[in-house]
């Protein structure tokens, strides 16, 4: 497998160290650069920006088909804010379609059963949910250059915490998933169809289940899943959570790809090159058939937090927004987040989501100036 110095250079088939959105200056060195830290915090003194925290949007306000504001709750009180130009939703693949449905925009069968008046029928709202299904292989190790739990690990971690607090250096500054790869599970595909993330710690159930000792893990995920889920109302109460059904593995092709990817990854992790690091494999041992691997996947595979597609961009009947991110059939309403991605990108979604925000910013400036 080729060594990749820059996964953004074009052909990403190979293995290498990942680029991450992380601060490298002295003040916040080692800290992840979220979109809030990168865009909002430096601009809090701007006269045309007001940031409200602890607020939850309840409803988009319409006059006919024209969005004119938003109703929201903060500190137990309902408030409304009026839009002089446009309303932009940026709640992500779950909250954006949920707010549209609460506001009467979507499929009538999803909305009217809860007594919500229809504003605009748009069948794609909440549909087309896609996510990267993720499966983890994990190993215990006697190597202490990885994160671990135990007496020695606690002492070492205390030193690493002190180093991080001093100047943002050391293991605590690690993004944990430092390296990985993209590879093809079959010669029948024309480009990599799985991605891996190597983690310098044992990861079990999103790190909810801890293991004593040292170890490492490696994720493998299906890059372009065929399975499609949905986001739907469960109540007319805006404070109630939406229903989320990712329908993982509802398309058999995704399971087949994951089995091939997991088998190839396991062969690499169990190769002689890893002998000096590998002590004991967790979750499985010995020869594992494809049928047994498929069962492991059904039992333990889970999200890797890349949901997209529920307000997809396009010009077909199921599209929710047009190429300028304007909601079809409505005025002065746009969506700018991962929900507009029609088909899941073949990699992580953080940078593409930031790109969507920057692109909309440019379009707003060009069309009428940002509100």
N, C-alpha and C positions, 0 to 999 in steps of 0.2 A: 504494500500500500504506500502511495506517494506521501511525502512529507509536504504539508501545506503551510506556507508562511503567512498567507493572507486569505481567509475564507471568502473575502469579498472581491477577489480578483477575477472571478469568472467560474471556471471549472473547480468545484469544491470537492471532488472525489479524492479522498485521502485523509490524513490525520494531522492534527496540529493543535496549537494553543489558541483558545478562543479570544477574540477581542470582546471587551465588556464595557458597559456604560458605568464607569467607575472614576471617581475623582483621583487625581494624581498630584494635586497641589498640597502644600503643607497644612493648610487649614482643615481640609476635609479628606485628606489622603486616606485611601483605602475604603472610603464610604461609597456606596452605590449612588450614582447620579440619577435620581428619579426625575420624571418630567416636572414634578413640582419644584424640586431643587434646581433643575436646569432652566426653567422658564418662569415660574411664578415668583419664587422667593426673591430673585434679583430685581423684580419689577413691581414690588408691592407699593412703592411710592408713586407710581404712575397715576395721574388724576383720572384716567379712564379705566381703571381696574379696581374692582372691589371683590375681595375673596371672602366668602362666608364658609365657616367650618361648622360641622355638626348639623348641617342642613340636608334635608332629603326632599327631592323633587316629587310632587304628588301628581301633577297634571300639567299638560301643555294647554294654554288658553287659546281658544280660536274665536275668530269672528268669521263665520262661514268657513271657508277653506284657508283662511289666512291666520298663521300663528302670530299672536300678539303679545305673548308673555308666558310666564310659568308660575304656578302655585307651588309653594314649598312649605315645609314645616321646619322650624328651628326653635329649640328649647320649649317644645310643646305648643307653640303658637303657629297658626297658619298665616302665611304672608304671600304677597304676590309682587312680582316684578314685571314691569312692562318693557317690551322690546320696541325701540324706535326704528330698528331696521330688521334684524333677523334673530331667530332663536336657533342655537346650535346645540345638539345633543352630543354628549361625549361620555356616556355612561358605560361603554364597553358592550361586549356581545350579549350580556345578560340584562343589564339595566336599561339600555337604550330601547330594545324592543318591548321590554316590560312597560316603560313609561309611555311609549306609543300606544300600546294596548289599553292601558289605564285611561288614556286620553281619547279613546274611541277610534284609533287608527289600526287597522289590521283586518283579520278575518272575522266576519260577523259571528261565526260559530264559537270563536274564542272569547268574544267580548260581550255579546248581548245576554248570554246566560247569567251574567253577574249584574244585570241591570244598568250597564253602562251604555249611554247613547252613542250610536255610531256617528262619527264625523266623516270618515273616509274609509272605504273598503280597499284594502291593500293586502292581497293574499300572501305575500312573501314575508310579512313581519313575523319574526320569531321562528321562521323556518330556516332550513339550510345550515343548521348548527354543525360545525366541524371542530374537531380538537385533535391534538396529537396524543394518541394513546401511547402510554409509556410503560415499559417493563424493566425491572431492575434485577441484575445479577449482583450478588454481594459475597465478599470473602473476608474471613478473618486473617490477620497478618501479624507476624512478630516484629515487623518493621515499625519503628516508633517515629518515623518522619511523616506519619499521617495522624489525623485526629482520632482520639480514643478516650474511653472511659476507664478509670482505675486510679490507683494511688499515684503511680508515676505520671499518668496522663494528667491528673489534676494539678500536680506541681508544675508540669510543663505548661499547661494551659494558663495557669496564673502568671507565669512569666510572659507568655504570649499576649495576654490581656494587658499587662503593664506596658509591653512594647507598643501595642496598638494605641493605647491611651497617650503614650508619649509622643509618637510621631507618625502614627498610622501605618506602621510596618508590622511584619510578622505574619503568622498563620491566620490570625483573626481578620487580616485584610484580604485574605484569599476569597475569591468568589466561590470556592469549593469545587464547582464544576469547571475546573481550569482548562481541561483539554477534551478532545473528542474526535469524531470522524464522521464522514459521510461515505457510504459505500452501497453498491448494488447487491441486492440479494439474489439476483438472477441475471444471466446474460440476455434475457428477453427484454429487460428494461433499458432505456437509452441513457439514463442518468441515475445517480444515487436515489434510492427509495427509502432508506432509513438513515437516521442520525444517531450517534452515540454521545453521551456525556460521561466522562470519567470523573468520579468524585472521591476526594481524599478522606472519606469517612464511610462507615456503614450506614446505608439509608434503608429503612424498613418502614413502610406505611407512612411516607412523607416525614420520616424522622420522628413520628409519634411513638414508635416502639424502639427503645434504646437497647443496645447490646454492650456488655462489658468487654473491655479490651480494645485492641486496634483493628482497623480493617479498611477496606475500600469497596467501592461499588462502581457499576457502570450501567447507565441507562441506555436503552435502545427504543426508538420510537418510529412509528410509521409516518413518513413525511407527507404523503398525499392520500389520506384515507378516503375510501369510497362511502363509508357510513355517514348518514346524515341524521341529526337529531333536531330538537326543537325547544324553544322557550315559550311558556304559556302562562296565562293568568291562573291563579288558584283562588283568587278572591278579588273583590272590588276595593279592598282595603289597601291603600298605597304603602302601608307599613308592612304588609305581608310579603313574604318572599315569593318570587315567581317559581313556577315549576320548571325544572331543567331536566331534560332527558337527552343525553348525548347519543344514545343508541350505539354505544361502542360495539364493534364486532357484529353489527347487524348485517354487514356485507361480508361474506365469507372470505373475500379477497384480502381484507385487512388482517384476518387471522393468519392466513397463509403467508403473507409478507412478514408478519411479526415472528412467526415460527422460524422462517428461514433466517431472519436477522438475528434472532436470539441464539440460534444454533451456531451461526458463524461467529458471533461475539463470544459465546462460551468457549468455542474452540480456541480463539485467540487468548482469552483469559486463562485457559488451562494449558497453554503451550509452554514449552521449556523456558522461553524468555521470561516468564512470570514466576518460575519455580522459587526464586529466592525471596519473593514477596508473598506468595500464596501459602497460607497455612491450612485453612479449611474453608470449603465452600458452604455457604448457607443456602437453605431452601431446597437444594437437590444434591445428589451425588451420583457418581458412576455414569454409565451410559444412559442417556435420556432420549427416548424415541420422539419422533415428531408428535405423535399422539399424546405422549406424556407432557411434552413441552406445551402443547396447545392447552392442556388442562391447567398447567401452572399459570399460563397467561390469563386464562379465564378467571382464575382465582385471585391473581395479584395485580394484573395490569390496571393502570389508572391514568388520570389526567396528568399532563405535564404543564398545565395552565396556559394553553394557547387557544382558547375558544375564539372563533370568528364566524362571520357569514350570516348572522341573523337579521341584518338590514342590508342585504347585499347590493352592491353597485351594478348597474347594467341597464339594458333597454328592453329586456324580455318581460314576460307577464309576471314573473316572480321577483323581479328587481324591486327594491324599496327606494333606492336613491339613483339619480342619474350620474353621469360622469363628473358633474360639478357638485356632487353630494347633496343635491336638492331632493327632498322627498317627493316622489312622483304624485302628482295630482293635488299637491298642497303648495301654498305660497309662504315664503319667508321662513322656511324650516329646513335645516340641513342636519346631517349626522356625520360626525368625524371621529371615528374610533375603529377598532378592529372588526366591529360588526359589519362594516361595509365591504370587507374583503370577500370577493365572490368565491374564490377557491383558496384553501389554506396554503400559505407560502411554505416552501421547502426548507424550513429552518425556524429559528426563533422569531417571535412576533413583536418583541419590544421595540426594536429600531423601526420596523415597518409602521407600527402604530404612531410613533413620533413623526415619521415622514408624512403620514396622512394629515396630522395636525398642521405641520408646516405647509403642506400643499394647500390645505383649505385656507390658511392664513393668507397665502399669496393670492388665491382666488378672490377672497373677500376684499383685499386691497385693490385688486384690479377692477372688481365689479362696482364697489360703492364705498370702500373704506371700511376698516374694522370698527364695529360699534364699541 
